[in-house]
Amino acid sequence: MKENQAGDYFVVKAKENGVSVIGMTRGRDTRFHHSEKLDKGEVMLAQFTESTSAVKIRGKAEVMTPFGKMDTEEE
């Protein structure tokens, strides 16, 4: 399985209003460092970086990564 590396892209498509996409820091202490709110139908293209190691998504959304496509909640 491929390891997440700086430079990997992912796409989040909101399936409802108010979907939160939260970037989390890399390093000794994991912290929130950036967040975005998406409304239904909005798409966000994002990238893992040297400072972003994880992303937390709240709400119904479709997520597309190099590993495949998934929904945050089953309908």
mmJSON file of the N, C-alpha and C atoms, coordinates in Angstrom:
{"data_MODEL":{"atom_site":{
"group_PDB":["ATOM","ATOM","ATOM","ATOM","ATOM","ATOM","ATOM","ATOM","ATOM","ATOM","ATOM","ATOM","ATOM","ATOM","ATOM","ATOM","ATOM","ATOM","ATOM","ATOM","ATOM","ATOM","ATOM","ATOM","ATOM","ATOM","ATOM","ATOM","ATOM","ATOM","ATOM","ATOM","ATOM","ATOM","ATOM","ATOM","ATOM","ATOM","ATOM","ATOM","ATOM","ATOM","ATOM","ATOM","ATOM","ATOM","ATOM","ATOM","ATOM","ATOM","ATOM","ATOM","ATOM","ATOM","ATOM","ATOM","ATOM","ATOM","ATOM","ATOM","ATOM","ATOM","ATOM","ATOM","ATOM","ATOM","ATOM","ATOM","ATOM","ATOM","ATOM","ATOM","ATOM","ATOM","ATOM","ATOM","ATOM","ATOM","ATOM","ATOM","ATOM","ATOM","ATOM","ATOM","ATOM","ATOM","ATOM","ATOM","ATOM","ATOM","ATOM","ATOM","ATOM","ATOM","ATOM","ATOM","ATOM","ATOM","ATOM","ATOM","ATOM","ATOM","ATOM","ATOM","ATOM","ATOM","ATOM","ATOM","ATOM","ATOM","ATOM","ATOM","ATOM","ATOM","ATOM","ATOM","ATOM","ATOM","ATOM","ATOM","ATOM","ATOM","ATOM","ATOM","ATOM","ATOM","ATOM","ATOM","ATOM","ATOM","ATOM","ATOM","ATOM","ATOM","ATOM","ATOM","ATOM","ATOM","ATOM","ATOM","ATOM","ATOM","ATOM","ATOM","ATOM","ATOM","ATOM","ATOM","ATOM","ATOM","ATOM","ATOM","ATOM","ATOM","ATOM","ATOM","ATOM","ATOM","ATOM","ATOM","ATOM","ATOM","ATOM","ATOM","ATOM","ATOM","ATOM","ATOM","ATOM","ATOM","ATOM","ATOM","ATOM","ATOM","ATOM","ATOM","ATOM","ATOM","ATOM","ATOM","ATOM","ATOM","ATOM","ATOM","ATOM","ATOM","ATOM","ATOM","ATOM","ATOM","ATOM","ATOM","ATOM","ATOM","ATOM","ATOM","ATOM","ATOM","ATOM","ATOM","ATOM","ATOM","ATOM","ATOM","ATOM","ATOM","ATOM","ATOM","ATOM","ATOM","ATOM","ATOM","ATOM","ATOM","ATOM","ATOM","ATOM","ATOM","ATOM","ATOM","ATOM","ATOM","ATOM","ATOM","ATOM"],
"id":[1,2,3,4,5,6,7,8,9,10,11,12,13,14,15,16,17,18,19,20,21,22,23,24,25,26,27,28,29,30,31,32,33,34,35,36,37,38,39,40,41,42,43,44,45,46,47,48,49,50,51,52,53,54,55,56,57,58,59,60,61,62,63,64,65,66,67,68,69,70,71,72,73,74,75,76,77,78,79,80,81,82,83,84,85,86,87,88,89,90,91,92,93,94,95,96,97,98,99,100,101,102,103,104,105,106,107,108,109,110,111,112,113,114,115,116,117,118,119,120,121,122,123,124,125,126,127,128,129,130,131,132,133,134,135,136,137,138,139,140,141,142,143,144,145,146,147,148,149,150,151,152,153,154,155,156,157,158,159,160,161,162,163,164,165,166,167,168,169,170,171,172,173,174,175,176,177,178,179,180,181,182,183,184,185,186,187,188,189,190,191,192,193,194,195,196,197,198,199,200,201,202,203,204,205,206,207,208,209,210,211,212,213,214,215,216,217,218,219,220,221,222,223,224,225],
"type_symbol":["N","C","C","N","C","C","N","C","C","N","C","C","N","C","C","N","C","C","N","C","C","N","C","C","N","C","C","N","C","C","N","C","C","N","C","C","N","C","C","N","C","C","N","C","C","N","C","C","N","C","C","N","C","C","N","C","C","N","C","C","N","C","C","N","C","C","N","C","C","N","C","C","N","C","C","N","C","C","N","C","C","N","C","C","N","C","C","N","C","C","N","C","C","N","C","C","N","C","C","N","C","C","N","C","C","N","C","C","N","C","C","N","C","C","N","C","C","N","C","C","N","C","C","N","C","C","N","C","C","N","C","C","N","C","C","N","C","C","N","C","C","N","C","C","N","C","C","N","C","C","N","C","C","N","C","C","N","C","C","N","C","C","N","C","C","N","C","C","N","C","C","N","C","C","N","C","C","N","C","C","N","C","C","N","C","C","N","C","C","N","C","C","N","C","C","N","C","C","N","C","C","N","C","C","N","C","C","N","C","C","N","C","C","N","C","C","N","C","C","N","C","C","N","C","C"],
"label_atom_id":["N","CA","C","N","CA","C","N","CA","C","N","CA","C","N","CA","C","N","CA","C","N","CA","C","N","CA","C","N","CA","C","N","CA","C","N","CA","C","N","CA","C","N","CA","C","N","CA","C","N","CA","C","N","CA","C","N","CA","C","N","CA","C","N","CA","C","N","CA","C","N","CA","C","N","CA","C","N","CA","C","N","CA","C","N","CA","C","N","CA","C","N","CA","C","N","CA","C","N","CA","C","N","CA","C","N","CA","C","N","CA","C","N","CA","C","N","CA","C","N","CA","C","N","CA","C","N","CA","C","N","CA","C","N","CA","C","N","CA","C","N","CA","C","N","CA","C","N","CA","C","N","CA","C","N","CA","C","N","CA","C","N","CA","C","N","CA","C","N","CA","C","N","CA","C","N","CA","C","N","CA","C","N","CA","C","N","CA","C","N","CA","C","N","CA","C","N","CA","C","N","CA","C","N","CA","C","N","CA","C","N","CA","C","N","CA","C","N","CA","C","N","CA","C","N","CA","C","N","CA","C","N","CA","C","N","CA","C","N","CA","C","N","CA","C","N","CA","C","N","CA","C","N","CA","C","N","CA","C","N","CA","C"],
"label_alt_id":[null,null,null,null,null,null,null,null,null,null,null,null,null,null,null,null,null,null,null,null,null,null,null,null,null,null,null,null,null,null,null,null,null,null,null,null,null,null,null,null,null,null,null,null,null,null,null,null,null,null,null,null,null,null,null,null,null,null,null,null,null,null,null,null,null,null,null,null,null,null,null,null,null,null,null,null,null,null,null,null,null,null,null,null,null,null,null,null,null,null,null,null,null,null,null,null,null,null,null,null,null,null,null,null,null,null,null,null,null,null,null,null,null,null,null,null,null,null,null,null,null,null,null,null,null,null,null,null,null,null,null,null,null,null,null,null,null,null,null,null,null,null,null,null,null,null,null,null,null,null,null,null,null,null,null,null,null,null,null,null,null,null,null,null,null,null,null,null,null,null,null,null,null,null,null,null,null,null,null,null,null,null,null,null,null,null,null,null,null,null,null,null,null,null,null,null,null,null,null,null,null,null,null,null,null,null,null,null,null,null,null,null,null,null,null,null,null,null,null,null,null,null,null,null,null],
"label_comp_id":["MET","MET","MET","LYS","LYS","LYS","GLU","GLU","GLU","ASN","ASN","ASN","GLN","GLN","GLN","ALA","ALA","ALA","GLY","GLY","GLY","ASP","ASP","ASP","TYR","TYR","TYR","PHE","PHE","PHE","VAL","VAL","VAL","VAL","VAL","VAL","LYS","LYS","LYS","ALA","ALA","ALA","LYS","LYS","LYS","GLU","GLU","GLU","ASN","ASN","ASN","GLY","GLY","GLY","VAL","VAL","VAL","SER","SER","SER","VAL","VAL","VAL","ILE","ILE","ILE","GLY","GLY","GLY","MET","MET","MET","THR","THR","THR","ARG","ARG","ARG","GLY","GLY","GLY","ARG","ARG","ARG","ASP","ASP","ASP","THR","THR","THR","ARG","ARG","ARG","PHE","PHE","PHE","HIS","HIS","HIS","HIS","HIS","HIS","SER","SER","SER","GLU","GLU","GLU","LYS","LYS","LYS","LEU","LEU","LEU","ASP","ASP","ASP","LYS","LYS","LYS","GLY","GLY","GLY","GLU","GLU","GLU","VAL","VAL","VAL","MET","MET","MET","LEU","LEU","LEU","ALA","ALA","ALA","GLN","GLN","GLN","PHE","PHE","PHE","THR","THR","THR","GLU","GLU","GLU","SER","SER","SER","THR","THR","THR","SER","SER","SER","ALA","ALA","ALA","VAL","VAL","VAL","LYS","LYS","LYS","ILE","ILE","ILE","ARG","ARG","ARG","GLY","GLY","GLY","LYS","LYS","LYS","ALA","ALA","ALA","GLU","GLU","GLU","VAL","VAL","VAL","MET","MET","MET","THR","THR","THR","PRO","PRO","PRO","PHE","PHE","PHE","GLY","GLY","GLY","LYS","LYS","LYS","MET","MET","MET","ASP","ASP","ASP","THR","THR","THR","GLU","GLU","GLU","GLU","GLU","GLU","GLU","GLU","GLU"],
"label_asym_id":["A","A","A","A","A","A","A","A","A","A","A","A","A","A","A","A","A","A","A","A","A","A","A","A","A","A","A","A","A","A","A","A","A","A","A","A","A","A","A","A","A","A","A","A","A","A","A","A","A","A","A","A","A","A","A","A","A","A","A","A","A","A","A","A","A","A","A","A","A","A","A","A","A","A","A","A","A","A","A","A","A","A","A","A","A","A","A","A","A","A","A","A","A","A","A","A","A","A","A","A","A","A","A","A","A","A","A","A","A","A","A","A","A","A","A","A","A","A","A","A","A","A","A","A","A","A","A","A","A","A","A","A","A","A","A","A","A","A","A","A","A","A","A","A","A","A","A","A","A","A","A","A","A","A","A","A","A","A","A","A","A","A","A","A","A","A","A","A","A","A","A","A","A","A","A","A","A","A","A","A","A","A","A","A","A","A","A","A","A","A","A","A","A","A","A","A","A","A","A","A","A","A","A","A","A","A","A","A","A","A","A","A","A","A","A","A","A","A","A","A","A","A","A","A","A"],
"label_entity_id":["1","1","1","1","1","1","1","1","1","1","1","1","1","1","1","1","1","1","1","1","1","1","1","1","1","1","1","1","1","1","1","1","1","1","1","1","1","1","1","1","1","1","1","1","1","1","1","1","1","1","1","1","1","1","1","1","1","1","1","1","1","1","1","1","1","1","1","1","1","1","1","1","1","1","1","1","1","1","1","1","1","1","1","1","1","1","1","1","1","1","1","1","1","1","1","1","1","1","1","1","1","1","1","1","1","1","1","1","1","1","1","1","1","1","1","1","1","1","1","1","1","1","1","1","1","1","1","1","1","1","1","1","1","1","1","1","1","1","1","1","1","1","1","1","1","1","1","1","1","1","1","1","1","1","1","1","1","1","1","1","1","1","1","1","1","1","1","1","1","1","1","1","1","1","1","1","1","1","1","1","1","1","1","1","1","1","1","1","1","1","1","1","1","1","1","1","1","1","1","1","1","1","1","1","1","1","1","1","1","1","1","1","1","1","1","1","1","1","1","1","1","1","1","1","1"],
"label_seq_id":[1,1,1,2,2,2,3,3,3,4,4,4,5,5,5,6,6,6,7,7,7,8,8,8,9,9,9,10,10,10,11,11,11,12,12,12,13,13,13,14,14,14,15,15,15,16,16,16,17,17,17,18,18,18,19,19,19,20,20,20,21,21,21,22,22,22,23,23,23,24,24,24,25,25,25,26,26,26,27,27,27,28,28,28,29,29,29,30,30,30,31,31,31,32,32,32,33,33,33,34,34,34,35,35,35,36,36,36,37,37,37,38,38,38,39,39,39,40,40,40,41,41,41,42,42,42,43,43,43,44,44,44,45,45,45,46,46,46,47,47,47,48,48,48,49,49,49,50,50,50,51,51,51,52,52,52,53,53,53,54,54,54,55,55,55,56,56,56,57,57,57,58,58,58,59,59,59,60,60,60,61,61,61,62,62,62,63,63,63,64,64,64,65,65,65,66,66,66,67,67,67,68,68,68,69,69,69,70,70,70,71,71,71,72,72,72,73,73,73,74,74,74,75,75,75],
"pdbx_PDB_ins_code":[null,null,null,null,null,null,null,null,null,null,null,null,null,null,null,null,null,null,null,null,null,null,null,null,null,null,null,null,null,null,null,null,null,null,null,null,null,null,null,null,null,null,null,null,null,null,null,null,null,null,null,null,null,null,null,null,null,null,null,null,null,null,null,null,null,null,null,null,null,null,null,null,null,null,null,null,null,null,null,null,null,null,null,null,null,null,null,null,null,null,null,null,null,null,null,null,null,null,null,null,null,null,null,null,null,null,null,null,null,null,null,null,null,null,null,null,null,null,null,null,null,null,null,null,null,null,null,null,null,null,null,null,null,null,null,null,null,null,null,null,null,null,null,null,null,null,null,null,null,null,null,null,null,null,null,null,null,null,null,null,null,null,null,null,null,null,null,null,null,null,null,null,null,null,null,null,null,null,null,null,null,null,null,null,null,null,null,null,null,null,null,null,null,null,null,null,null,null,null,null,null,null,null,null,null,null,null,null,null,null,null,null,null,null,null,null,null,null,null,null,null,null,null,null,null],
"Cartn_x":[0.836,0.0,0.881,0.489,1.239,1.104,2.216,2.23,1.845,1.091,0.79,2.09,2.284,3.479,3.071,3.942,3.68,3.499,2.488,2.24,1.037,0.559,-0.628,-1.85,-2.654,-3.869,-5.084,-6.142,-7.434,-8.52,-9.714,-10.844,-11.981,-12.649,-13.815,-14.967,-16.085,-17.286,-18.398,-18.931,-19.972,-21.295,-21.956,-23.271,-24.373,-23.969,-24.911,-24.229,-24.997,-24.436,-23.691,-22.611,-21.904,-20.897,-20.4,-19.378,-18.066,-17.447,-16.173,-15.018,-13.988,-12.738,-11.664,-11.036,-10.119,-8.73,-7.734,-6.354,-5.689,-4.911,-4.228,-2.722,-1.982,-0.54,0.223,1.429,2.377,3.33,3.868,4.86,4.527,5.215,5.092,3.675,3.05,1.684,0.777,-0.271,-1.227,-2.214,-2.361,-3.273,-4.033,-5.194,-5.914,-5.177,-4.997,-4.343,-5.116,-6.131,-6.897,-8.242,-9.292,-10.586,-11.331,-12.15,-12.995,-14.396,-15.392,-16.79,-17.213,-17.816,-18.305,-19.824,-20.473,-21.906,-22.16,-23.381,-23.746,-23.302,-22.606,-22.134,-20.765,-20.276,-18.943,-17.868,-16.785,-15.671,-14.406,-13.627,-12.346,-11.249,-10.24,-9.061,-7.976,-7.412,-6.425,-5.219,-4.166,-2.906,-2.28,-1.748,-0.958,0.362,0.863,2.085,3.038,4.144,5.089,4.471,3.498,2.873,1.512,0.89,-0.419,-0.266,-0.592,-0.437,-1.763,-2.841,-4.147,-5.241,-6.403,-7.562,-8.77,-9.564,-10.788,-11.959,-12.959,-14.115,-15.364,-16.171,-17.444,-18.573,-19.568,-20.712,-20.69,-21.757,-21.868,-21.065,-20.109,-19.244,-18.727,-18.328,-17.645,-16.171,-15.3,-13.863,-13.169,-12.344,-11.605,-10.115,-9.412,-7.984,-7.273,-5.953,-5.241,-5.622,-6.231,-6.61,-8.018,-8.787,-10.137,-11.11,-12.404,-13.475,-14.297,-14.723,-15.542,-16.496,-17.563,-18.497,-18.251,-18.443,-18.263,-19.384,-20.572,-21.702,-22.398,-22.802,-23.582,-24.992,-25.578,-26.945,-27.906],
"Cartn_y":[-1.182,0.0,1.246,2.226,3.471,4.289,4.835,5.691,7.112,7.829,9.234,10.019,10.807,11.616,13.038,13.987,15.361,15.361,16.034,16.091,15.284,14.341,13.575,14.483,14.399,15.198,14.375,15.078,14.439,15.454,14.956,15.804,15.523,16.591,16.464,17.162,16.427,17.008,16.94,18.103,18.171,17.64,16.805,16.275,16.966,17.914,18.714,20.034,21.013,22.296,22.141,22.898,22.943,21.84,21.179,20.14,20.813,20.336,20.88,20.014,20.655,19.991,20.638,19.841,20.37,19.76,20.613,20.158,20.042,18.989,18.747,18.718,19.23,19.388,18.071,18.127,17.02,17.359,16.375,16.644,15.995,16.444,15.853,15.971,17.155,17.388,17.628,16.817,17.009,18.084,19.102,20.217,20.575,21.2,21.753,22.997,23.159,24.381,25.098,24.485,25.144,24.447,25.21,24.579,25.349,24.619,25.177,24.619,25.396,24.946,24.879,23.765,23.588,23.461,24.008,23.829,22.753,22.236,21.138,21.426,20.46,20.569,21.204,21.877,22.482,21.403,21.652,20.703,21.405,20.7,21.225,20.246,20.76,19.976,20.392,19.427,19.734,18.823,19.175,18.452,18.279,17.087,16.897,17.636,18.274,19.075,18.674,19.369,19.106,19.398,20.308,20.643,19.972,19.452,18.8,17.3,16.555,15.105,14.367,15.057,14.409,15.43,14.925,15.783,15.11,15.913,15.434,16.049,15.228,15.711,15.437,16.489,16.359,16.681,15.81,16.004,15.009,15.024,14.093,14.61,13.8,14.197,12.966,13.174,12.153,12.542,11.585,11.834,10.952,11.581,10.846,11.005,9.877,9.857,8.936,8.877,7.909,6.456,6.245,4.903,4.524,5.472,5.196,6.266,5.967,6.906,6.342,7.233,6.779,7.884,7.518,8.458,8.499,9.683,9.788,9.096,9.006,8.304,7.485,6.294,5.473,6.025,6.034,6.537,5.384],
"Cartn_z":[0.0,0.0,0.0,-0.778,-0.896,0.379,0.861,2.043,1.649,2.507,2.231,2.231,1.207,1.077,0.777,1.086,0.692,-0.819,-1.284,-2.717,-3.155,-2.351,-2.716,-2.701,-3.752,-3.869,-3.479,-3.055,-2.823,-3.144,-3.435,-3.8,-2.835,-2.38,-1.514,-2.223,-2.422,-3.011,-1.972,-1.588,-0.56,-1.089,-0.288,-0.631,0.17,1.031,1.806,2.145,2.579,2.995,4.318,4.479,5.754,6.002,4.956,5.133,5.55,6.609,7.095,6.63,6.107,5.735,6.601,7.47,8.476,8.275,8.028,7.886,9.241,9.418,10.689,10.46,11.442,11.303,11.4,10.908,10.993,12.136,12.791,13.824,15.153,16.182,17.516,18.062,17.907,18.369,17.175,17.041,15.956,16.358,15.492,15.767,14.5,14.689,13.548,13.082,11.758,11.3,10.212,9.634,8.587,8.447,8.18,7.92,6.836,6.12,5.058,5.232,4.871,4.845,3.389,3.007,1.647,1.665,0.647,0.485,-0.56,-0.574,-1.461,-2.895,-3.477,-4.85,-4.991,-3.957,-4.046,-3.977,-4.688,-4.761,-4.288,-3.493,-3.035,-3.445,-4.116,-4.472,-3.496,-2.784,-1.749,-1.903,-1.154,-1.27,0.117,0.361,1.575,1.367,2.433,2.344,3.462,3.551,4.64,5.996,6.041,7.331,7.541,6.49,6.611,6.443,7.507,7.445,7.445,7.841,7.914,7.664,7.262,7.03,7.656,8.347,8.976,8.213,7.871,7.117,7.928,8.151,8.873,7.919,7.872,6.998,5.86,5.069,3.947,2.763,2.337,1.225,0.51,-0.732,-1.516,-1.516,-1.221,-1.144,-2.174,-3.013,-4.035,-3.76,-3.651,-3.347,-4.332,-4.286,-5.119,-4.773,-3.598,-3.166,-3.586,-4.109,-4.557,-4.092,-4.272,-3.957,-2.81,-1.882,-0.752,-0.347,0.342,0.927,2.422,3.026,4.47,5.218,4.597,5.214,4.144,4.497,3.575,3.514,2.33,2.18,2.104],
"occupancy":[1.0,1.0,1.0,1.0,1.0,1.0,1.0,1.0,1.0,1.0,1.0,1.0,1.0,1.0,1.0,1.0,1.0,1.0,1.0,1.0,1.0,1.0,1.0,1.0,1.0,1.0,1.0,1.0,1.0,1.0,1.0,1.0,1.0,1.0,1.0,1.0,1.0,1.0,1.0,1.0,1.0,1.0,1.0,1.0,1.0,1.0,1.0,1.0,1.0,1.0,1.0,1.0,1.0,1.0,1.0,1.0,1.0,1.0,1.0,1.0,1.0,1.0,1.0,1.0,1.0,1.0,1.0,1.0,1.0,1.0,1.0,1.0,1.0,1.0,1.0,1.0,1.0,1.0,1.0,1.0,1.0,1.0,1.0,1.0,1.0,1.0,1.0,1.0,1.0,1.0,1.0,1.0,1.0,1.0,1.0,1.0,1.0,1.0,1.0,1.0,1.0,1.0,1.0,1.0,1.0,1.0,1.0,1.0,1.0,1.0,1.0,1.0,1.0,1.0,1.0,1.0,1.0,1.0,1.0,1.0,1.0,1.0,1.0,1.0,1.0,1.0,1.0,1.0,1.0,1.0,1.0,1.0,1.0,1.0,1.0,1.0,1.0,1.0,1.0,1.0,1.0,1.0,1.0,1.0,1.0,1.0,1.0,1.0,1.0,1.0,1.0,1.0,1.0,1.0,1.0,1.0,1.0,1.0,1.0,1.0,1.0,1.0,1.0,1.0,1.0,1.0,1.0,1.0,1.0,1.0,1.0,1.0,1.0,1.0,1.0,1.0,1.0,1.0,1.0,1.0,1.0,1.0,1.0,1.0,1.0,1.0,1.0,1.0,1.0,1.0,1.0,1.0,1.0,1.0,1.0,1.0,1.0,1.0,1.0,1.0,1.0,1.0,1.0,1.0,1.0,1.0,1.0,1.0,1.0,1.0,1.0,1.0,1.0,1.0,1.0,1.0,1.0,1.0,1.0,1.0,1.0,1.0,1.0,1.0,1.0],
"B_iso_or_equiv":[0.0,0.0,0.0,0.0,0.0,0.0,0.0,0.0,0.0,0.0,0.0,0.0,0.0,0.0,0.0,0.0,0.0,0.0,0.0,0.0,0.0,0.0,0.0,0.0,0.0,0.0,0.0,0.0,0.0,0.0,0.0,0.0,0.0,0.0,0.0,0.0,0.0,0.0,0.0,0.0,0.0,0.0,0.0,0.0,0.0,0.0,0.0,0.0,0.0,0.0,0.0,0.0,0.0,0.0,0.0,0.0,0.0,0.0,0.0,0.0,0.0,0.0,0.0,0.0,0.0,0.0,0.0,0.0,0.0,0.0,0.0,0.0,0.0,0.0,0.0,0.0,0.0,0.0,0.0,0.0,0.0,0.0,0.0,0.0,0.0,0.0,0.0,0.0,0.0,0.0,0.0,0.0,0.0,0.0,0.0,0.0,0.0,0.0,0.0,0.0,0.0,0.0,0.0,0.0,0.0,0.0,0.0,0.0,0.0,0.0,0.0,0.0,0.0,0.0,0.0,0.0,0.0,0.0,0.0,0.0,0.0,0.0,0.0,0.0,0.0,0.0,0.0,0.0,0.0,0.0,0.0,0.0,0.0,0.0,0.0,0.0,0.0,0.0,0.0,0.0,0.0,0.0,0.0,0.0,0.0,0.0,0.0,0.0,0.0,0.0,0.0,0.0,0.0,0.0,0.0,0.0,0.0,0.0,0.0,0.0,0.0,0.0,0.0,0.0,0.0,0.0,0.0,0.0,0.0,0.0,0.0,0.0,0.0,0.0,0.0,0.0,0.0,0.0,0.0,0.0,0.0,0.0,0.0,0.0,0.0,0.0,0.0,0.0,0.0,0.0,0.0,0.0,0.0,0.0,0.0,0.0,0.0,0.0,0.0,0.0,0.0,0.0,0.0,0.0,0.0,0.0,0.0,0.0,0.0,0.0,0.0,0.0,0.0,0.0,0.0,0.0,0.0,0.0,0.0,0.0,0.0,0.0,0.0,0.0,0.0],
"pdbx_formal_charge":[null,null,null,null,null,null,null,null,null,null,null,null,null,null,null,null,null,null,null,null,null,null,null,null,null,null,null,null,null,null,null,null,null,null,null,null,null,null,null,null,null,null,null,null,null,null,null,null,null,null,null,null,null,null,null,null,null,null,null,null,null,null,null,null,null,null,null,null,null,null,null,null,null,null,null,null,null,null,null,null,null,null,null,null,null,null,null,null,null,null,null,null,null,null,null,null,null,null,null,null,null,null,null,null,null,null,null,null,null,null,null,null,null,null,null,null,null,null,null,null,null,null,null,null,null,null,null,null,null,null,null,null,null,null,null,null,null,null,null,null,null,null,null,null,null,null,null,null,null,null,null,null,null,null,null,null,null,null,null,null,null,null,null,null,null,null,null,null,null,null,null,null,null,null,null,null,null,null,null,null,null,null,null,null,null,null,null,null,null,null,null,null,null,null,null,null,null,null,null,null,null,null,null,null,null,null,null,null,null,null,null,null,null,null,null,null,null,null,null,null,null,null,null,null,null],
"auth_seq_id":[1,1,1,2,2,2,3,3,3,4,4,4,5,5,5,6,6,6,7,7,7,8,8,8,9,9,9,10,10,10,11,11,11,12,12,12,13,13,13,14,14,14,15,15,15,16,16,16,17,17,17,18,18,18,19,19,19,20,20,20,21,21,21,22,22,22,23,23,23,24,24,24,25,25,25,26,26,26,27,27,27,28,28,28,29,29,29,30,30,30,31,31,31,32,32,32,33,33,33,34,34,34,35,35,35,36,36,36,37,37,37,38,38,38,39,39,39,40,40,40,41,41,41,42,42,42,43,43,43,44,44,44,45,45,45,46,46,46,47,47,47,48,48,48,49,49,49,50,50,50,51,51,51,52,52,52,53,53,53,54,54,54,55,55,55,56,56,56,57,57,57,58,58,58,59,59,59,60,60,60,61,61,61,62,62,62,63,63,63,64,64,64,65,65,65,66,66,66,67,67,67,68,68,68,69,69,69,70,70,70,71,71,71,72,72,72,73,73,73,74,74,74,75,75,75],
"auth_comp_id":["MET","MET","MET","LYS","LYS","LYS","GLU","GLU","GLU","ASN","ASN","ASN","GLN","GLN","GLN","ALA","ALA","ALA","GLY","GLY","GLY","ASP","ASP","ASP","TYR","TYR","TYR","PHE","PHE","PHE","VAL","VAL","VAL","VAL","VAL","VAL","LYS","LYS","LYS","ALA","ALA","ALA","LYS","LYS","LYS","GLU","GLU","GLU","ASN","ASN","ASN","GLY","GLY","GLY","VAL","VAL","VAL","SER","SER","SER","VAL","VAL","VAL","ILE","ILE","ILE","GLY","GLY","GLY","MET","MET","MET","THR","THR","THR","ARG","ARG","ARG","GLY","GLY","GLY","ARG","ARG","ARG","ASP","ASP","ASP","THR","THR","THR","ARG","ARG","ARG","PHE","PHE","PHE","HIS","HIS","HIS","HIS","HIS","HIS","SER","SER","SER","GLU","GLU","GLU","LYS","LYS","LYS","LEU","LEU","LEU","ASP","ASP","ASP","LYS","LYS","LYS","GLY","GLY","GLY","GLU","GLU","GLU","VAL","VAL","VAL","MET","MET","MET","LEU","LEU","LEU","ALA","ALA","ALA","GLN","GLN","GLN","PHE","PHE","PHE","THR","THR","THR","GLU","GLU","GLU","SER","SER","SER","THR","THR","THR","SER","SER","SER","ALA","ALA","ALA","VAL","VAL","VAL","LYS","LYS","LYS","ILE","ILE","ILE","ARG","ARG","ARG","GLY","GLY","GLY","LYS","LYS","LYS","ALA","ALA","ALA","GLU","GLU","GLU","VAL","VAL","VAL","MET","MET","MET","THR","THR","THR","PRO","PRO","PRO","PHE","PHE","PHE","GLY","GLY","GLY","LYS","LYS","LYS","MET","MET","MET","ASP","ASP","ASP","THR","THR","THR","GLU","GLU","GLU","GLU","GLU","GLU","GLU","GLU","GLU"],
"auth_asym_id":["A","A","A","A","A","A","A","A","A","A","A","A","A","A","A","A","A","A","A","A","A","A","A","A","A","A","A","A","A","A","A","A","A","A","A","A","A","A","A","A","A","A","A","A","A","A","A","A","A","A","A","A","A","A","A","A","A","A","A","A","A","A","A","A","A","A","A","A","A","A","A","A","A","A","A","A","A","A","A","A","A","A","A","A","A","A","A","A","A","A","A","A","A","A","A","A","A","A","A","A","A","A","A","A","A","A","A","A","A","A","A","A","A","A","A","A","A","A","A","A","A","A","A","A","A","A","A","A","A","A","A","A","A","A","A","A","A","A","A","A","A","A","A","A","A","A","A","A","A","A","A","A","A","A","A","A","A","A","A","A","A","A","A","A","A","A","A","A","A","A","A","A","A","A","A","A","A","A","A","A","A","A","A","A","A","A","A","A","A","A","A","A","A","A","A","A","A","A","A","A","A","A","A","A","A","A","A","A","A","A","A","A","A","A","A","A","A","A","A","A","A","A","A","A","A"],
"auth_atom_id":["N","CA","C","N","CA","C","N","CA","C","N","CA","C","N","CA","C","N","CA","C","N","CA","C","N","CA","C","N","CA","C","N","CA","C","N","CA","C","N","CA","C","N","CA","C","N","CA","C","N","CA","C","N","CA","C","N","CA","C","N","CA","C","N","CA","C","N","CA","C","N","CA","C","N","CA","C","N","CA","C","N","CA","C","N","CA","C","N","CA","C","N","CA","C","N","CA","C","N","CA","C","N","CA","C","N","CA","C","N","CA","C","N","CA","C","N","CA","C","N","CA","C","N","CA","C","N","CA","C","N","CA","C","N","CA","C","N","CA","C","N","CA","C","N","CA","C","N","CA","C","N","CA","C","N","CA","C","N","CA","C","N","CA","C","N","CA","C","N","CA","C","N","CA","C","N","CA","C","N","CA","C","N","CA","C","N","CA","C","N","CA","C","N","CA","C","N","CA","C","N","CA","C","N","CA","C","N","CA","C","N","CA","C","N","CA","C","N","CA","C","N","CA","C","N","CA","C","N","CA","C","N","CA","C","N","CA","C","N","CA","C","N","CA","C","N","CA","C","N","CA","C","N","CA","C","N","CA","C","N","CA","C"],
"pdbx_PDB_model_num":[1,1,1,1,1,1,1,1,1,1,1,1,1,1,1,1,1,1,1,1,1,1,1,1,1,1,1,1,1,1,1,1,1,1,1,1,1,1,1,1,1,1,1,1,1,1,1,1,1,1,1,1,1,1,1,1,1,1,1,1,1,1,1,1,1,1,1,1,1,1,1,1,1,1,1,1,1,1,1,1,1,1,1,1,1,1,1,1,1,1,1,1,1,1,1,1,1,1,1,1,1,1,1,1,1,1,1,1,1,1,1,1,1,1,1,1,1,1,1,1,1,1,1,1,1,1,1,1,1,1,1,1,1,1,1,1,1,1,1,1,1,1,1,1,1,1,1,1,1,1,1,1,1,1,1,1,1,1,1,1,1,1,1,1,1,1,1,1,1,1,1,1,1,1,1,1,1,1,1,1,1,1,1,1,1,1,1,1,1,1,1,1,1,1,1,1,1,1,1,1,1,1,1,1,1,1,1,1,1,1,1,1,1,1,1,1,1,1,1,1,1,1,1,1,1]
}}}
